[in-house]
Amino acid sequence: MPSSSSFQASDRDSGEAVNSTTMVDIETSRFSSFDPAHITKLVRTQDKKWLREHGGIEGVMLALETDMENGVRGDRTDIDSRRKAFGSNLLPEYNLRKIFCHFMLEAIRDSMIAVLFICAVLSLCFGIQKHGLRQGWQEGLTKILAILVVVIVSSSGKFWPITQCLEFSAISSYIPETDVVRSSKWQRIPICRVLVGDIVFLKPGDQVPADGLFIDGCSLNTEMTKTDGQIDRIEVDAHENPFLIFGSTVVDGYARMLVTAVGKNVKHHGISLRGSLIDELKRITSMVGKSGKTVALMTFMVFLVRFLTGKLHDDNGKRVSFGGETRIGDVLAVIVGILATPTMIALTSTPEGLDSAVRTCLAYSMKRLMKIQILVREPLICHKVASVTTVCMNKTGTLTMDSMEVTKFWQGLNSIEEVQHNLIAPSVLELLHQGIGLNTTPPSRSSSSSLINSTEKTIFEWAVKQLGMDVESLKKSCTILEINPFNSKNRQSGVLISKNGDNTIHVHRKGAPEVIIPMCSHYYESTGNVKVMNKSSKALFEQILAGMAENGFRCIAFAHRKTSIRDYFTFSRQQLILLSLVGLTNSRRSGTRGTVEDCRRAGINVKLITGDNKVTATIMATKCGIIEPDYQPGEVIDGEEFRKFSSEERMAKIENICVLARATPDDKLLMVQSLKQKGHVVAFIGRGIGDAHALKEANVGLCFGTQGAEIVKACSAIVMSCQDFGFIIDILTWGRGIYDSVQIYTQFLLIASFVALVIDFVMAVSSSEPPGLNAVVAVSTGKIPFPVFQLLWMKLIAGTLAVLALNMEKPSQDIMRRPPRNLKEPLITAQMGKKIGAQTLYQIAIFLVIHFKGKSLFNVNDKEKDSLVLSTYILCQAFNMFNPRLLEKNIFEEIQEKKLLLSIVGLIISIQLIMVELLNGFSGTARLGFGQWGLCIAFSAAPSLVTWFVRCTPHLGNFKLPMLKPKIN
C-alpha cells in the first residue's frame, strides 16, 4: 500500500490563509492533489508498471476515495466533484438552434448557391443602374429572397427528421444499464451516470460501462469488435490483464470492476456502420447532378458562342460585343446573364430531395414504431428488412413470454404436487437451499432481481416461497470456495462451498437433465434416503423427463456430493447424487400462429432454433404452426445431428429444416451462416446471451428487450419492448414500406429532374431572342421557361411537398402479400427504369410540341405558351405521384387512405391555379382559359389513365411481372 504522498503534490505552507469556500469548491478540490490524467489514461496505455508502483488496485481506490465493499458516497456533492475532476458519461445536450444554423451554413456553402447569390447581387446592381433605385431593385431582391427561401426550405427538410429523432430518442432511447454500489447499497443505473470511482458488478451479457480495473471475480471473458468487424475475445484477471475496456461485452464469468475513466477519456473501439441505401442514393444524386452540370455547360457554351460571334443584342436591338459602341456595363451585364442561366439550370437539377426523403421517411416510420414500443437502433437496415426471406427464432422469451413458473417438482421418483418444505427431509431441504441459492450468478446477492436469466430467477423465487429458503442465513452459513458459471456449451453450472458450522465441503451442480443425470450414481428420496441409480431407476427417470417434455416443460436437474478439498480434484464426476428435478413452463406469446401464417403469405420461412429437447421443441413448433402434426422427416433435427452434417449435406438439407432442437450457440451461428450461404436474407430473433453471435451474423437482428441481457440488445438492430409476437409483421411491413416509399419518390424525382433538364436546355438555346441586358436582370425572360419564382415553386414541389406526400403515409395493404425483394437488386430496377424512361419521353414530347407548335396549335402568345408549359409540367408531376400505385389491388381504397397525398396534390393544383390566374404579374405567367386548362389536365392525366385502364382491363389487368428469386447478401 503506498503512502498518501504517492498521489500528493508538494505541501502547502501551513501558515497560508484559507479562504472561506462553498462546499462544492471544497469537494472539487478533493482530487487536486494528483493529476487525474494518470488514472484516466491507465486503461488506454495499459501501464501495469505504473499500476504496480502506485500500490495496484488498492492504491488507485485510495486515490479515488472509494471502497471495494461500499463504493463511493454518491451524494450530489460527491457526484458533481467527480464529474468536474474526471468528466462524465452523460450524453451532450443538443442545441436545436445550432443544428438548424449548421444546416443553413451547409446549404449556403454549396458552390451553386454561392454562384447564384453572386449573380443575384450583380443583377440587383445592374437593375438599379438601368431603371433607377425606385424600380430597379425589385427583380434582384426577389432573386436574393428566393435563394434564401430555397436555403431555408432545404435546411428545414433536413432539420425536421433530426428533431423527431432527438424527440423520441430522449423519451425511449436504448441506454444500457449496469449494477453499481454506492453508500453500501447496490443499485442499477444507466451507464451514462457511471462515475470514476464507482464499483461495478459485471455479469454475462453486460456491456462494460467505462474503462476500469478488474477487482475480483471468476472466469471473466469479454468480447470486443474491432474496426474491421473481427471479434477479439479477451480474458481478464487480476494479474495478467486487469484492464477492462469501455464498450466491450461480458460473455462469460462475472467480476467487480473499478471505474477509472468515463466520457471522452475512455478507450474507444470503433465499429464502422455503412448504409448501402444511402450510398446508392448518393450515386443517383451524383448521376443526376452530373447530368445537370453537363446540360448547364452545354447551355453556357451555346450562349458563349453567340456572344463571341456577335449574335447577342441589347434591348434596343444593338449588337453587344467587345469594342465598338457597346458600353462596358452592357457587356458585363450580358456576361452575368450568360453565367446566371446555366447556373440556375445546374442548381435546380441536383435532386437534393432524395436524402431528405429518406430522413423524413425514417423519422416518420420510427416514430410510429416507437408508439408500439419498437425501437429501431439501426434505421438504415430497412432495405435488409424488406428483403428478409427467413426468420429464425428462439423459443424462450420469443415464442413464449419471459415470465416462467415452476409447475413440477420431483424428489427422487416421487412427484410432489403441493410443495411443502415440511414434507422434505431437513437434510435434503438444506442441500436444495444450497444448490438453488448459491449455485447462481451472481451468487453474492440477496435477491433475484439481478439474476441473469428468467430460469434462475424463477427457481430462486420459488425456493424462497415454497421451500422456505432464507438467503441471508444461507450466505452466513456457507463460504463459497469456487464457482463454475453456467456455460451454454456444456449446459451446466457448479459451485464448491464450505459449511461454516462443520467445515464440510460440498459440490453442487445444476443443468440440463441429460447432462446431470449421467453424472449421478445415486439419487435422494424426500425422506433423505440415498438410493443407487441402477438401470431400472434410470429408465424411470427417462420416462419422467419424456412426460415433462411432452407437456412442454423445461426441466432443470440438481445434483450434490459431499467431499473434501483433497478429494475434490480427484473424485469422479459420475459420483454425484441426484437431488431433484424441477419443471418450468411459460405461456406462448399472443398471435404466434397467425404471425407465422402471415410470414408464409409474404414469402418468408420461419425456423425454430432452441436449446430445448426435440420433443418439447416439436410440440411448441406444432402449436405455433411452424410444422404440421404430421411433419416430414428432416424437418425436426437436434444440434448434434446438425453438427455432424458435412458442408454439402448441410447445404442440401438446410432449407428443409424447420426445427433445430438442443441447439448450442455455435449451432445457431452455423444455421444463420448456412442460410446466408444458401442465398437467404436472415432475420434472427434472440433473447439469451448465447444468441449474441447469431444476432450479429444475421442480416437483421431482433430481440424482445423486456428482460434480455445487455449484449443481446447491443447486438440487435431492432429491440421490441412489446409483448405481442405479432409486432414482427409490423417490423417487416415497416422495412418494405420504407423501401417502397424511397423507390416511389426516387422514380418521381428522376422523372421530374430529367424532364426539367431537357426542357431548360431546349428552350434556352432555341429561343429566337438571345439573352440581352433585360434577360440578365431577370435571369431569363423567356430564354428558359421558368423565372426565379417558378423555379422556386418547382423546387418546393420536388424537394418538400412530394417528400411529405410520398413518404409520410402508411404502407400499402398489399405489401405483405408479395415475396421479399432481392437484396442485390438495385434501387432502380429494370421495371422502374422502363417506367422512368416512358414517362420522361412522354412529358418531353408533350412539352416540345407545346414549345415549338403551341402558338399555332393552341392559338396562344409567347407568355401564354410558357404558362401552358409550366402548368402542364406541374400537373404532370402531381398526377405522377399516383402512377406507382395504379397497378395495386384496391386502388381506390388505397388512394382514399392516402389522405396526406390527396391533400398535397390538391394543394399543388390550387397554388398553381392561384399563381397563373391571380398572381400572374408576380410569378411571370399569363392567365389561361378553360380550354387551355383542359389541355393541361388532359396532357397530364393521360399516362395515369392508361395505367389505370391496363389495371382494370380483363387479362391485361391480371398481368403480373415476374418475381425475382431472392439472393443473399
Disulfide bonds with the S-S distance in Angstrom:
none
